[in-house]
Amino acid sequence: MTTTAAPNEMNPSRADFEALLNESFSGNGAFEGQVVKGKITAIEKDLAVIDVGLKMEGRVALKEFGASGRNSDLKVGDEVEVYLERVENALGEAVLSRDKARREESWTRLEKKFEANEKVEGVIFNKVKGGFTVDLDGAVAFLPGSQVDIRPVRDIGPLMNVPTQFQILKMDRRRGNIVVSRRSVLEETRAEQRTEIVARLAEGQVIDGVVKNITDYGAFIDLGGIDGLLHVTDMAWRRVNHPSDVVNVGDTVKVQIIRINPDTQRISLGMKQLQSDPWQGIEAKYPVGARFTGTITNIADYGAFVELEPGVEGLIHVSEMSWTKKNTHPGKIVSTSQQVDVQVLEVDPNKRRISLGLKQTQENPWDGFLTTHPKGSIVEGPVRNITEFGLFIGLDGGVDGMVHLSDLDWNKSGDEAIKDYKKGDNVKAVVLDVDSAKERISLGIKQVAGDPLDTIAKFKKGDPVTCEVIAVEANGVQVRIADTDITTYVKRSDLSRDRSEQRPERFNVGDKVDAAVISVDKTTRRIQVSIKALEIAEEKQAVAQYGSTDSGASLGDIFKAALKRREGGGEEEK
């Protein structure tokens, strides 16, 4: 049987000593790094001797007790709380601190307030990089520069060494960091005040306020603890270029509350709402078609605004500014502050819009052109533009006329004829049509020389004509009918009745030939002639007059007789 030997009381082990030591510490609760209670056993000059239950007392400077101003009358026997830094030092004394004890007390108290989100009181006592240091009754906290006030503070002097409320933002006991904010307290207080003030206000209420600040978009009005925005568009019914034209900082103004946003507590104000609305009955004052005189107040890319009366503006769209200047910026037609005559085109009282026209007060240049240049008259002008469908000719009055491809030349196709023209060429044309509504003028160049149809109409099928050869080609000859400008083409098969004579090379430019008209096309304004047809017609006529081959006469005899008669007739005439 094995038994456990009892420890030797005369020779204790290291473990026994450790157990006894821990028991000793637990008995009086004195551990390093804690706040313990002690009793003042003696006061020596500027030191207080304090017994905290250890084998040796500790000493604490009296000034640490007088820092708070509450323990300046210490006496022997008083119980105090101190911080135990070390159980003993080199002299065997306990190392105690009243300042650290107070700091530990402050930390414990501050942690409770931080968890409860309560405000704390402190004093700003020093300036450091990025902010300031704050004494929170023993604990030192950091106040960032951005958390001093709602708005940037240039002079912190009035706030130094003055008890102030702070909100704890962050605590880290292990590192000893505390971050506080004065701004949060001010914002909370301000929000409460704003809520009380907003509760007393109502939309539509008229109230006096003081102009606090002016911006490009409006003015901020102090309504007695809360600011409202008076937008530039709500200052007057007329156009306001800048708020400073209406109000100045420090002015007391009467405004009406337009809107209150309960979520953001923003208040919109208005001054023009206290005046009569000039847009009431606007349709009766400015009927469509009526003409008025106004002042140009603003110019934009899309048009110009005209003030008809204070608070009433209309827009002249860029398309309604000029009859002829279509792609011109409005600033090149009118200028600011210019007096102009306008015509009312449209009135929309719901949208508060009036459409005006400037060109309507001027003569329509197409109507004026038709008056001075009726249909059929000849005009002259430079070629302004060449397009795939014709030419544009500059005319009097700043208008353009168009010559379609089909109206360039009688004989050439439009694609060929347009190659003969270039920009800047001065040309003559005939006015074919004028459409004022569509702002169009139709011109014709080929009509200047007259219609070939008038000449063609003189000829009919079978008429003999004399032609001049103007060109010899491989398959025929080009000829011009005598005493006309009509040209036509005689193909190889129509050059002679005899196949051996159907050779274009036997003709020379300038030769005179007789032919017969075989076709007259009034639609295309073309005439076709044939030498062969004339020979056949003459043969038939000779046979009819001098006999036929059926009666016994040869074709040569018939032609000889015809020639003899022709010569004889000529001699008789002589």
Stockholm file with secondary structure:
# STOCKHOLM 1.0

chainA/1-574         MTTTAAPNEMNPSRADFEALLNESFSGNGAFEGQVVKGKITAIEKDLAVIDVGLKMEGRVALKEFGASGRNSDLKVGDEVEVYLERVENALGEAVLSRDKARREESWTRLEKKFEANEKVEGVIFNKVKGGFTVDLDGAVAFLPGSQVDIRPVRDIGPLMNVPTQFQILKMDRRRGNIVVSRRSVLEETRAEQRTEIVARLAEGQVIDGVVKNITDYGAFIDLGGIDGLLHVTDMAWRRVNHPSDVVNVGDTVKVQIIRINPDTQRISLGMKQLQSDPWQGIEAKYPVGARFTGTITNIADYGAFVELEPGVEGLIHVSEMSWTKKNTHPGKIVSTSQQVDVQVLEVDPNKRRISLGLKQTQENPWDGFLTTHPKGSIVEGPVRNITEFGLFIGLDGGVDGMVHLSDLDWNKSGDEAIKDYKKGDNVKAVVLDVDSAKERISLGIKQVAGDPLDTIAKFKKGDPVTCEVIAVEANGVQVRIADTDITTYVKRSDLSRDRSEQRPERFNVGDKVDAAVISVDKTTRRIQVSIKALEIAEEKQAVAQYGSTDSGASLGDIFKAALKRREGGGEEEK
#=GR chainA/1-574 SS CCCCCCCCSSSCCHHHHHHHHHHHHHHHTCCTTEEEEEEEEEEETTEEEEECSSSSCEEEEHHHHHSSSSCTTCCTTCEEEEEEEESCCTTSCBEEEHHHHHHHHHHHHHHHHHHTTCEEEEEEEEEETTEEEEEETTEEEEEEGGGSCSSCCSCCGGGBTSEEEEEEEEEETTTTEEEEESHHHHHHHHHHHHHHHHHHCCTTCEEEEEEEEECSSEEEEECSSSEEEEEGGGSCSSCCSCGGGTCCTTCEEEEEEEEEETTTTEEEEESGGGSCCTTTTHHHHSCTTCEEEEEEEEEETTEEEEEEETTEEEEEEGGGSCSSCTTCCGGGTCCTTCEEEEEEEEEETTTTEEEEESGGGSCCHHHHHHHHSCTTCEEEEEEEEEETTEEEEECGGGCEEEEEGGGSCSSSCHHHHGGGCCTTCEEEEEEEEEETTTTEEEEESGGGGCCHHHHHTTCCTTCEEEEEEEEEETTEEEEEETTSSCEEEEEGGGSCSSGGGCCGGGCCTTCEEEEEEEEEETTTTEEEEEHHHHHHHHHHHHHHHHCCGGGTCCHHHHHHHHHHHHHHHHHHHC
#=GC SS_cons         CCCCCCCCSSSCCHHHHHHHHHHHHHHHTCCTTEEEEEEEEEEETTEEEEECSSSSCEEEEHHHHHSSSSCTTCCTTCEEEEEEEESCCTTSCBEEEHHHHHHHHHHHHHHHHHHTTCEEEEEEEEEETTEEEEEETTEEEEEEGGGSCSSCCSCCGGGBTSEEEEEEEEEETTTTEEEEESHHHHHHHHHHHHHHHHHHCCTTCEEEEEEEEECSSEEEEECSSSEEEEEGGGSCSSCCSCGGGTCCTTCEEEEEEEEEETTTTEEEEESGGGSCCTTTTHHHHSCTTCEEEEEEEEEETTEEEEEEETTEEEEEEGGGSCSSCTTCCGGGTCCTTCEEEEEEEEEETTTTEEEEESGGGSCCHHHHHHHHSCTTCEEEEEEEEEETTEEEEECGGGCEEEEEGGGSCSSSCHHHHGGGCCTTCEEEEEEEEEETTTTEEEEESGGGGCCHHHHHTTCCTTCEEEEEEEEEETTEEEEEETTSSCEEEEEGGGSCSSGGGCCGGGCCTTCEEEEEEEEEETTTTEEEEEHHHHHHHHHHHHHHHHCCGGGTCCHHHHHHHHHHHHHHHHHHHC
//
